[in-house]
Structures are given as C-alpha cells and as structure tokens.
C-alpha cells in the first residue's frame, strides 16, 4: 500500500473546484423550489382546513423519516416511469441534475415548512391586531409587519438548513451526477483508487471551508437584520 | 414497465433481512457516542485548554463535511492504518477478512459523537450552576453531583435532540452500502438490480425507514414523558 502523501490532498483541487458552480447551482435551485413548496406546506399546516392540515403534516412526517439517498433513488428511478406511465412523456434522457434538484427540493420543503411555521407562530398575535387596527389590510400586515419579523426569526434555522442541504447534495454522485463530489469520485476511479485517502480528505477540506464560510455569512446577515430588533436583556 | 406488485411484496421481506445490520450499526454508534459525546461536551464547557481546542476542531470538521465524504475518507484511511498495525505486530489476521461493518461503526460513532457533544453542551448549560454547588455543599462528590443531580436534569432538555440525532443516524446508515455493508439499502439494491425492479425495491425500503423512524420517535416521546418527573420544580 502506498504511503500517505500530503501533496495529493491539494493536487486535484484545480480539477475539482470548477465544479463548485454545479454544486452551488443545485443548492440554489433546490432552495428556491424548496422554499416555494415549503411556503405552501406551511400555509397548509396553519390553515383551518382539516384536510390541508393532515396533508401538510403527513408530508413533513414522511419526509422527515426519509433518508435522502432513498428519496433520490425513488425519484431517479420512479419519476421517469411515472411521467411515461401517466402522461406518456419520456424523460429518460434528461439531465441527472434535474433529479438531484427535484429530490432535494422535496427534502428542503419539509424542513422549510417547519421553519416557517415555527417562525410565524413565534410572532405575537398582538402585532397583527395592532397593524389591522391602524388600518392596514391583511396583505399589508403580512408584507410589512409579520414577514420582516418572521424572516429574522427563521434566519438561523434557514441558514442551518441550507448548510445541511449543501452537505446532502453530495449524494448526487450515487446516481452519477457530477458536482464536486462526483468529480472527485471520477478522479479517484481514474487513478484506480490510488491515493483515494488524500483525494477524499482534500474534498472534505473543500466542504469544510464552504461550510465555515456560509456560517460566517449567516452570522453577518443575522446581525444586519437584527438591527431594529429590541431584545430583552437579562442584566 | 408495469409496477410489479409480487416483487414489491417479496422484496419488502427480503429487505427486512438487512434490518439487524441497520439496527446494529445504530445501536453500536449510540452506545459508543453517548459517553464520548458527554465527555466532549464537558471538555468544551471547561476553561481554555488544548483538549478544548482539539474537540472544537473535531466537531467543526464533522459538522462541516458531508457524511458521504466522511465515509469515503474513513473507508480509505482506516484499512491502511489497520494494515500497518497488523504488519507491525504480526497479528494473525488478514485486512480483507475484516467485516466492513467495523468501518461503519467507526464512521457513525465519530459522526454521532460530534452531534451529541453539541446536544449535551446545550443541555448542560440549561442546568443552573448553583445545582452543582448545592450538591457539593450537601456533601456529594463532584461525580455524584453530576450523576445524581446534573445529568438527570440535563437529560430532560437533551431528549428531543437525542431523538433527532437517533433518527438522523438511522437515516444515514442507509449510506453504509458504500462500505459494502449489507444493510437494508444494500440488500434492496442487490434485489433491484436482478430484474431492474428499482422502484419497487426502493419504495420498500422507503416504507421500512419511515416505519422505523416513526417507531423511534414514538419511543422517545414515551421516554420524555417518563423523564419529566425530574423537572418538577422549574417547569411549573
């Protein structure tokens, strides 16, 4: 067995790093679709309609209990069959990225539903009543009073969910999707597994760096949006 | 291709044969990482020290990298370390005879330890410092104070997070197939590949995972209710 060579940790970074774009694009699109679907689900959970309640709660429970990789396989093998069977649309040649984004949007929506619901419920009801009593209509109240406050409450959870999504996204390689993880895997197999330790460790450092960066950005954003917030201080 | 119901039902029970492996990995990782995570949490609450810095870096690394990458790193590094050890001490077994489940134990223990250390840390700070001082004033040793006063209270705060960690752990064991461990997912993958019945097989394990996780969540809910007795004074 070959000796551990530190230089191999960074040797393939020039080949791997260009694929950061793919990784970020899948994360961004999953966040966009996930937030949209999560918003609908949160409306379902908060609504007075029993059926909407049950459906939204069922969705979040099931998705919470689903391993990402299993959902990815179900979507990857199931979606084309479903499309073919129901609408007669053949999507077998479609890019693998679509399946990855579809899977993680579904996953992210379940998390977002909970994040949005808890943020909404954390806002004092008096805020709504006060806004309505000074003549705002309910859309204006939501847009100008509730949403900004919800946003601030939801921010930490949202950020953590995005970081989790970034890490989960690495699973795309199991269906042959090429992002930084997939590219690393290709490099390892092109080397017939030689120096796989160093190369994978190098990838771990890349992910570690991105996560630390995202956490920094998150803290900064929280500070910016927390400007107008008056917090009860203990001392 | 039509949905093969017969295969769907048959594979459900075939995949269940992988259940003991999944549960074994989960239990082993929990048993090892509960005390380790607690130890790390205590270290992180102490004053500045070298150990504290090491633990912080470790937790940051584990939390900052995808578990797939951790699996691939461990699965490539540990065997080479082991082979060096075996050669050095002339141990009488072959590196290729080692059951890959050992690597799964290592990965998931390392991973869960990091998460649990965060959980315990936040749980320990919810317990008032005066509790330990009072315990010591009443003549308990520091160990007794932790064992009888602090831990039972911290546990109540930690249970929901331990539940989340456990379900996450069960879900991530589905990646053990990357280490050629024959868990539920691996069994289903093999079954599916015979006749390209992927949907049926993956729907099967999807159902199995949902059932396990719901059961685990239910069990933790019960446990939480029972542990609430330690939280009488402050709660009301």
Contacts between the chains, C-beta under 8 A, distances in Angstrom:
chain1	res1	chain2	res2	distance
A	1	B	80	5.3
A	1	B	83	6.1
A	4	B	80	7.6
A	61	B	214	7.3
A	62	B	210	5.9
A	64	B	167	7.5
A	64	B	213	7.3
A	65	B	167	6.8
A	65	B	171	7.6
A	65	B	209	6.1
A	65	B	210	4.4
A	65	B	212	7.8
A	65	B	213	3.5
A	65	B	214	6.1
A	65	B	217	8.0
A	66	B	171	7.3
A	66	B	206	6.3
A	66	B	209	6.3
A	66	B	210	6.7
A	67	B	171	3.9
A	67	B	172	7.0
A	67	B	174	4.0
A	67	B	175	7.8
A	67	B	185	7.6
A	67	B	209	5.7
A	68	B	171	7.5
A	69	B	174	5.3
A	69	B	175	6.0
A	69	B	185	7.0
A	70	B	174	5.9
A	70	B	185	6.8
A	70	B	202	6.1
A	70	B	205	5.8
A	70	B	206	5.2
A	70	B	209	6.2
A	71	B	206	7.3
A	73	B	198	6.9
A	73	B	202	4.5
A	74	B	199	7.1
A	74	B	202	4.7
A	74	B	203	6.4
A	74	B	206	5.9
A	77	B	198	3.7
A	77	B	199	5.2
A	77	B	202	6.4
A	78	B	198	7.9
A	78	B	199	4.8
A	78	B	202	7.4
A	78	B	203	7.7
A	81	B	1	6.4
A	81	B	199	6.1
A	166	B	66	8.0
A	167	B	65	7.0
A	167	B	66	3.9
A	167	B	67	7.3
A	168	B	66	7.0
A	169	B	66	7.8
A	170	B	66	3.8
A	170	B	68	4.9
A	170	B	69	6.2
A	171	B	66	7.7
A	171	B	68	5.9
A	171	B	175	7.8
A	173	B	68	7.6
A	181	B	66	7.3
A	181	B	68	6.8
A	181	B	69	7.0
A	196	B	72	7.4
A	196	B	76	4.4
A	197	B	73	7.0
A	197	B	76	4.3
A	197	B	77	4.9
A	197	B	80	6.7
A	200	B	69	6.3
A	200	B	72	4.5
A	200	B	73	4.6
A	200	B	76	5.9
A	201	B	73	5.5
A	201	B	77	7.6
A	203	B	69	5.6
A	204	B	61	7.5
A	204	B	65	4.5
A	204	B	69	4.9
A	204	B	70	7.1
A	204	B	73	5.7
A	207	B	64	6.4
A	207	B	65	4.6
A	207	B	66	5.9
A	207	B	69	6.1
A	208	B	60	7.5
A	208	B	61	5.9
A	208	B	64	4.1
A	208	B	65	5.4
A	211	B	63	7.3
A	211	B	64	3.7
A	211	B	65	7.4
A	212	B	60	7.3
A	212	B	64	6.1
